Structure formats: structure tokens, C-alpha cells
């Protein structure tokens, strides 16, 4: 049986959502919640869902340390610029950490 090539290899316009199922770790969800929503730790599942939705359209931004990948999602609608460190585990894109900044909004 021939393996199908991973779609993100060599494809500049491929999104993170097209490469496999996105799994946001608790650490990444907590980082997102602390910066963006100010949610209590009890509400981290809401942050996990929001972050997953935001990263579906992320574009590859290069490699990170230890073979991980960097993906970036920016939205003027939400006002967020999110860079995620993603590790591959089979068909899963595991989001291990995120860096969240304000983007495109002028106060």
C-alpha cells in the first residue's frame, strides 16, 4: 500500500485544518484563555474550542524546535495574531503552545 503524501509538504496555501485533526492541549488552551478571554481555569474548554476554530485557517510559518511546526493565524475580525507550535502525532496536529497578540485593531 502506498502512503499518501502529507498535504502541507510543499503547499504554500494549505491550512492547518486541511492537514489533519487539530488537538489543542490544555497548556495551549490555558495560554490562549489567559491572554484573550481572561477566562477562569474552569472555563478552559471554551478557550480550547475558540482556539481550535481560530487555527483551522492557520498557514504554515516554518519549523520550530525539536521537529515541531509553527503555524500562524491572523484575523482583523477577531483582532488576533496567533502563532502555534504544532507537533505531529499520526493524523493529529497537536497544538502544544501558542503566542497570542493583538492584530489590526486601532484603539
C-alpha positions as CSV (number, residue, x, y, z in Angstrom):
1,X,0.0,0.0,0.0
2,X,1.4,3.4,-1.0
3,X,1.3,6.2,1.6
4,X,-0.5,9.4,0.6
5,X,1.8,12.4,1.0
6,X,1.1,14.8,3.8
7,X,-0.8,17.7,2.1
8,X,1.2,20.5,3.8
9,X,4.5,19.5,2.4
10,X,5.4,21.9,-0.4
11,X,1.9,23.5,-0.4
12,X,2.1,27.2,0.5
13,X,-1.7,27.8,0.7
14,X,-2.7,24.7,2.7
15,X,-4.3,25.4,6.1
16,X,-3.7,23.6,9.4
17,X,-7.3,22.3,9.2
18,X,-6.5,20.6,5.9
19,X,-3.6,18.6,7.3
20,X,-5.4,16.6,9.9
21,X,-7.4,16.8,13.0
22,X,-6.4,19.6,15.4
23,X,-6.0,18.8,19.0
24,X,-5.4,21.7,21.4
25,X,-3.6,20.7,24.6
26,X,-4.6,22.0,28.0
27,X,-1.5,24.2,28.2
28,X,-2.2,25.9,24.9
29,X,-5.8,26.5,25.8
30,X,-4.8,28.0,29.2
31,X,-2.3,30.3,27.4
32,X,-5.0,31.4,25.0
33,X,-7.5,31.9,27.8
34,X,-5.1,34.0,29.9
35,X,-4.3,36.4,27.0
36,X,-7.5,36.7,25.0
37,X,-10.5,35.9,27.1
38,X,-9.5,36.2,30.7
39,X,-11.5,33.1,31.4
40,X,-11.3,31.3,34.7
41,X,-9.4,27.9,34.6
42,X,-12.8,26.2,34.9
43,X,-13.8,27.7,31.6
44,X,-10.7,26.4,29.7
45,X,-12.8,24.1,27.4
46,X,-14.5,27.2,25.9
47,X,-11.0,28.6,25.2
48,X,-10.0,25.3,23.7
49,X,-12.9,25.4,21.2
50,X,-12.3,29.0,20.3
51,X,-8.6,28.4,19.7
52,X,-9.3,25.3,17.6
53,X,-11.7,27.3,15.4
54,X,-9.2,30.1,15.0
55,X,-6.4,27.7,14.0
56,X,-8.4,25.9,11.3
57,X,-7.3,28.6,8.8
58,X,-3.7,28.9,10.1
59,X,-0.9,28.9,7.5
60,X,2.4,27.2,7.9
61,X,5.1,29.7,9.2
62,X,8.1,27.3,9.3
63,X,9.7,24.9,11.7
64,X,10.1,25.2,15.4
65,X,12.5,23.3,17.7
66,X,12.5,19.5,18.1
67,X,10.9,18.9,14.7
68,X,7.7,20.8,15.6
69,X,6.0,23.2,13.1
70,X,4.9,26.8,13.5
71,X,1.5,27.8,12.2
72,X,0.1,31.3,12.1
73,X,-3.5,32.6,12.1
74,X,-4.3,36.3,11.8
75,X,-7.8,37.9,11.8
76,X,-8.8,41.5,11.7
77,X,-12.3,40.5,12.7
78,X,-11.2,39.0,16.0
79,X,-8.2,41.3,16.3
80,X,-5.8,38.4,17.0
81,X,-2.5,37.2,15.7
82,X,-1.9,33.6,16.9
83,X,1.3,31.6,16.4
84,X,1.0,28.0,17.4
85,X,3.7,25.3,17.9
86,X,2.3,22.1,16.5
87,X,3.6,18.6,16.9
88,X,2.6,15.7,14.6
89,X,1.2,12.5,16.1
90,X,0.0,10.4,13.2
91,X,-3.1,12.2,11.7
92,X,-3.3,14.6,14.7
93,X,-1.9,18.2,14.7
94,X,-1.3,18.6,18.4
95,X,-1.1,22.3,19.4
96,X,1.3,22.4,22.3
97,X,1.8,26.2,22.9
98,X,0.5,29.4,21.5
99,X,1.6,33.1,21.3
100,X,-1.3,35.5,21.0
101,X,-1.1,39.2,20.1
102,X,-3.4,42.0,19.1
103,X,-3.7,42.5,15.4
104,X,-5.3,45.0,13.1
105,X,-7.3,46.9,15.6
106,X,-6.7,50.5,16.4
107,X,-8.0,51.8,19.6
